[in-house]
């Protein structure tokens, strides 16, 4: 599992490769099939879901692909479609 530490300044640090990474890098890890976990540097709280949601949000801003109906369904049900 690849562990990413998130600092208070929102920087992401990949503990596997020992360098800072971007959200795009994290998205690339996921696309390659890497199992990732994002944790808060200070509290060790799991921030994986929030980080993945942020990646989806940023990618949807650039090029909408998911569609409002699917996003609406996720919000209404709270579950993946």
DOSETI-95496 format. One record per residue: residue number from 1; residue in one letter; z, y negated, x of N, C-alpha, C, O in turn. Coordinates in Angstrom, 2 decimals, always signed. Each point is the difference from the previous one (the first is absolute). Last residue first. Example, Ala and Ser with C-alpha at 12.3 -4.5 7.8 and 13.67 -1.06 7.14 Angstrom:
<recs>
     i   aa       n.w       n.v       n.u      ca.w      ca.v      ca.u       c.w       c.v       c.u       o.w       o.v       o.u
     2    s     +7.08     +2.25    +12.85     +0.06     -1.19     +0.82     +0.73     -1.09     -0.77     +0.17     -1.11     +0.51
     1    a     -0.24     +6.83     -0.22     +0.00     -1.19     -0.89     +0.00     -1.20     +0.90     +0.66     +0.02     +1.04
</recs>
This chain:
<recs>
     i   aa       n.w       n.v       n.u      ca.w      ca.v      ca.u       c.w       c.v       c.u       o.w       o.v       o.u
    81    x     -7.21     -4.26    -23.34     -0.92     +0.45     -1.05     -0.56     +1.36     +0.33     -0.79     +0.54     -0.77
    80    x     +5.74     -2.51     +2.26     -1.41     +0.06     +0.43     -0.86     +0.57     -1.13     +0.45     +0.84     -0.78
    79    x     +3.99     -3.39     -0.67     -0.40     +1.25     +0.65     -1.43     -0.09     +0.47     -0.80     -0.75     -0.57
    78    x     +3.16     -2.50     -2.13     +0.83     +0.14     +1.19     -0.33     +1.25     +0.79     +0.69     +0.32     +0.96
    77    x     -2.59     -2.37     -5.19     +0.67     +1.30     +0.04     +0.96     +0.13     +1.17     +0.95     +0.79     -0.05
    76    x     -3.45     -4.87     -0.68     +0.55     +0.40     -1.30     +0.82     +1.28     +0.10     +1.08     +0.08     -0.59
    75    x     -3.42     -1.70     +4.43     +1.10     -0.89     -0.36     +0.66     +0.44     -1.31     +1.22     -0.03     -0.11
    74    x     -5.04     +2.35     +1.50     +1.09     +0.24     +0.95     +1.20     -0.85     -0.34     +1.13     +0.48     +0.03
    73    x     -5.04     -1.21     -2.50     +0.60     +1.29     -0.35     +1.17     +0.32     +0.93     +1.03     +0.50     -0.46
    72    x     -3.65     -4.30     +1.41     +0.78     -0.22     -1.22     +0.75     +1.27     -0.39     +1.18     -0.05     -0.38
    71    x     -4.22     +0.34     +3.91     +1.19     -0.74     +0.41     +0.92     -0.25     -1.19     +1.22     +0.11     +0.11
    70    x     -5.38     +1.86     -1.00     +0.86     +0.93     +0.75     +1.29     -0.69     +0.42     +1.08     +0.58     -0.13
    69    x     -4.33     -3.23     -2.01     +0.52     +1.02     -0.91     +0.95     +0.97     +0.70     +1.05     +0.34     -0.53
    68    x     -3.43     -3.74     +2.99     +1.15     -0.50     -0.74     +0.60     +1.06     -0.92     +1.21     +0.06     -0.17
    67    x     -3.88     +1.08     +4.81     -0.25     -0.37     -1.39     +1.28     -0.34     -0.74     +1.04     +0.62     +0.20
    66    x     -2.53     +0.80     +4.62     +0.82     +0.83     -0.87     -0.27     -0.31     -1.47     -0.12     +0.93     -0.81
    65    x     -1.89     -3.30     +4.54     -0.57     +1.33     -0.18     +0.76     +0.81     -1.04     -0.57     +0.89     -0.63
    64    x     -0.29     -6.23     +3.16     +0.59     +0.78     -1.09     -0.72     +1.34     -0.20     -1.22     +0.06     -0.12
    63    x     +1.73     -3.21     +4.45     -1.07     +0.69     -0.73     +0.62     +0.86     -1.08     +0.41     +1.13     +0.26
    62    x     +2.27     -4.33     +2.22     -1.26     -0.07     +0.73     -1.16     +0.56     -0.81     -1.06     -0.63     -0.09
    61    x     +5.48     +0.86     -1.59     -0.37     -1.41     +0.10     -1.37     -0.14     +0.65     -0.80     -0.85     -0.40
    60    x     +2.78     +5.10     +0.21     -0.54     -0.39     -1.30     -0.41     -1.47     -0.01     -0.95     -0.38     -0.69
    59    x     +3.15     +2.11     +4.48     -1.35     +0.54     -0.08     -0.67     -0.36     -1.33     -1.20     -0.24     -0.04
    58    x     +5.73     -1.01     +0.73     -0.88     -0.73     +0.93     -1.44     +0.50     -0.08     -0.94     -0.80     +0.05
    57    x     +4.19     +3.09     -2.63     -0.16     -1.37     -0.47     -0.98     -0.77     +0.89     -0.92     -0.65     -0.49
    56    x     +2.21     +4.98     +1.84     -0.88     +0.06     -1.17     -0.30     -1.41     -0.50     -1.15     -0.33     -0.30
    55    x     +4.29     +0.65     +3.72     -1.33     +0.33     +0.51     -1.01     +0.04     -1.15     -1.09     -0.54     +0.11
    54    x     +5.60     -0.01     -1.21     -0.53     -1.22     +0.61     -1.40     +0.23     +0.54     -0.86     -0.87     -0.11
    53    x     +3.20     +4.56     -1.53     -0.39     -0.87     -1.11     -0.60     -1.30     +0.53     -0.97     -0.52     -0.56
    52    x     +2.82     +3.45     +3.69     -1.25     +0.56     -0.54     -0.52     -0.84     -1.17     -1.20     -0.20     -0.13
    51    x     +5.36     -0.99     +1.92     -1.06     -0.27     +0.98     -1.34     +0.54     -0.49     -1.03     -0.67     +0.14
    50    x     +4.90     +1.56     -2.68     -0.32     -1.43     -0.06     -1.15     -0.34     +0.94     -0.87     -0.81     -0.33
    49    x     +2.56     +5.22     +0.41     -0.70     -0.28     -1.26     -0.42     -1.46     -0.09     -1.11     -0.30     -0.42
    48    x     +3.74     +1.61     +4.22     -1.33     +0.61     -0.02     -0.78     -0.36     -1.26     -1.15     -0.44     +0.09
    47    x     +5.73     -0.66     +1.82     -0.92     -1.01     -0.53     -1.43     +0.55     -0.12     -0.96     -0.77     -0.12
    46    x     +6.54     +2.29     +0.85     -1.37     +0.49     -0.09     -0.87     -1.04     -0.69     +0.23     -0.33     -1.17
    45    x     +4.29     -0.72     +4.17     -0.46     +0.26     -1.37     -1.46     +0.42     +0.02     -0.79     -0.50     +0.80
    44    x     +3.81     -0.88     +2.94     -0.65     +1.31     -0.07     -0.41     +0.37     -1.42     -0.28     +1.17     -0.28
    43    x     +2.21     -5.42     +2.23     +0.75     +0.82     -0.95     -0.47     +1.45     -0.07     +0.70     +0.85     -0.56
    42    x     -2.68     -4.09     +3.70     +1.44     -0.25     -0.01     +0.74     +1.02     -0.87     +0.98     +0.59     +0.45
    41    x     -5.80     -0.48     -0.06     +0.58     +0.13     +1.33     +1.52     -0.11     -0.02     +0.68     +0.73     +0.71
    40    x     -3.74     +1.22     -4.72     +0.51     -1.29     +0.42     +0.73     +0.18     +1.33     +0.80     +0.92     +0.15
    39    x     -4.80     +2.46     -1.54     +1.41     -0.28     -0.22     +0.34     -1.40     +0.49     -0.63     -0.53     +0.92
    38    x     -3.63     +4.27     -2.30     +0.29     -1.36     +0.43     +1.46     -0.28     -0.33     +0.42     +0.16     -1.15
    37    x     -3.80     +4.34     +2.00     +1.20     -0.51     -0.64     +0.25     -1.38     +0.58     +0.02     -0.17     +1.22
    36    x     -4.38     +4.15     -1.61     +0.70     -1.16     +0.53     +1.28     -0.28     -0.77     +0.15     +0.37     -1.16
    35    x     -4.27     +3.47     +2.42     +1.15     -0.19     -0.87     +0.81     -1.14     +0.60     +0.45     +0.10     +1.14
    34    x     -5.90     +0.79     -0.55     +1.33     -0.06     +0.61     +1.06     -0.19     -1.08     -0.19     -0.76     -0.95
    33    x     -4.73     +0.90     +0.41     +0.84     +1.11     -0.43     +1.37     +0.03     +0.65     +0.77     +0.94     -0.21
    32    x     -4.57     -4.20     +0.39     -0.19     +1.13     +0.93     +0.84     +1.20     -0.40     -0.20     +1.10     +0.51
    31    x     +0.64     -5.15     -2.92     -1.35     +0.54     -0.24     -0.29     +1.20     +0.90     -0.71     +0.92     -0.40
    30    x     +4.73     -3.31     +1.06     +0.05     +0.74     -1.27     -1.35     +0.65     -0.28     -0.06     +1.15     -0.42
    29    x     +0.36     -3.98     +4.14     +0.80     +1.21     +0.23     +0.00     +0.87     -1.25     -0.17     +1.22     +0.07
    28    x     -1.86     -5.44     -0.42     -0.81     +0.95     +0.77     +0.75     +1.29     +0.30     -0.59     +1.08     -0.05
    27    x     +2.90     -4.63     -2.00     -0.97     +0.57     -0.95     -0.89     +1.03     +0.71     -0.31     +1.04     -0.58
    26    x     +3.19     -3.48     +3.28     +0.77     +0.95     -0.80     -0.92     +0.67     -1.03     +0.08     +1.21     -0.21
    25    x     -1.94     -4.66     +2.73     +0.26     +1.17     +0.85     +0.73     +1.08     -0.78     -0.33     +1.18     +0.07
    24    x     -0.32     -5.30     -2.16     -1.27     +0.72     +0.10     +0.15     +1.25     +0.87     -0.58     +1.04     -0.30
    23    x     +4.19     -4.03     -0.03     -0.14     +0.78     -1.23     -1.29     +0.82     +0.02     -0.04     +1.13     -0.48
    22    x     +1.77     -2.19     +5.28     -0.26     -0.81     -1.18     +0.00     +0.90     -1.24     +0.04     +1.23     +0.11
    21    x     +2.70     -0.73     +4.87     -1.19     +0.36     -0.76     -0.12     -0.95     -1.19     +0.95     -0.71     -0.36
    20    x     +1.74     +1.38     +5.61     -0.09     -0.60     -1.32     -1.32     +0.37     -0.65     -1.02     +0.14     +0.67
    19    x     +3.25     +3.25     +2.89     -0.57     -1.35     -0.02     -0.06     -0.51     -1.44     +0.13     +0.77     -0.95
    18    x     +0.95     +3.95     +2.74     +0.80     -1.04     +0.65     -0.73     -1.33     +0.15     -0.08     -0.57     +1.09
    17    x     -0.95     +5.05     -3.22     -0.86     -0.55     +1.05     +0.65     -1.15     +0.75     -0.55     -0.51     +0.98
    16    x     +3.09     +2.69     -4.36     -0.74     +1.10     +0.64     -0.81     -0.52     +1.18     +0.07     +0.55     +1.10
    15    x     +2.36     -3.44     -4.06     +0.87     +0.62     +1.01     -0.68     +1.17     +0.71     +0.45     +0.42     +1.06
    14    x     -2.20     -5.07     -3.49     -0.26     +1.43     -0.02     +0.82     +0.65     +1.12     -0.27     -0.21     +1.18
    13    x     +0.88     -4.55     -4.04     +0.01     +0.62     +1.32     -0.13     +1.50     -0.14     +0.84     +0.65     -0.62
    12    x     -1.62     -5.71     -2.20     +0.11     +1.45     -0.10     -0.13     +0.60     +1.40     -0.92     -0.35     +0.75
    11    x     +2.48     -4.73     -3.14     -0.80     +0.74     +0.97     +0.29     +1.48     -0.13     +1.12     +0.40     -0.32
    10    x     +1.05     -4.04     -2.18     -1.06     +0.79     -0.61     -0.93     +0.69     +0.99     -1.02     +0.57     -0.40
     9    x     +5.28     -2.96     +1.15     -1.15     -0.91     +0.03     -1.28     +0.67     -0.52     -1.10     -0.53     +0.17
     8    x     +5.16     +2.99     +0.25     +0.23     -1.07     -0.99     -1.13     -1.01     -0.02     -0.21     -0.66     -1.02
     7    x     -1.01     +5.67     +2.56     +0.97     -1.00     +0.41     +0.10     -1.11     -1.05     -0.85     -0.10     -0.89
     6    x     -0.63     +5.54     +0.92     -0.37     -1.34     -0.47     +1.13     -0.96     +0.35     +1.15     +0.19     -0.39
     5    x     -3.15     +4.86     +2.27     +1.15     -0.86     -0.25     -0.50     -1.37     -0.44     -0.90     -0.57     +0.61
     4    x     -1.14     +5.84     -0.72     -0.31     -1.41     +0.20     +1.26     -0.79     -0.32     +0.56     +0.16     -1.09
     3    x     -2.08     +5.27     +2.31     +0.98     -0.94     -0.51     -0.39     -1.41     +0.40     -0.26     -0.29     +1.17
     2    x     -2.14     +5.42     -1.95     -0.09     -1.25     +0.73     +0.98     -0.99     -0.64     -0.08     -0.27     -1.20
     1    x     +0.03     +5.86     +1.44     +0.00     -1.17     -0.84     +0.00     -1.24     +0.89     +0.73     -0.09     +0.98
</recs>
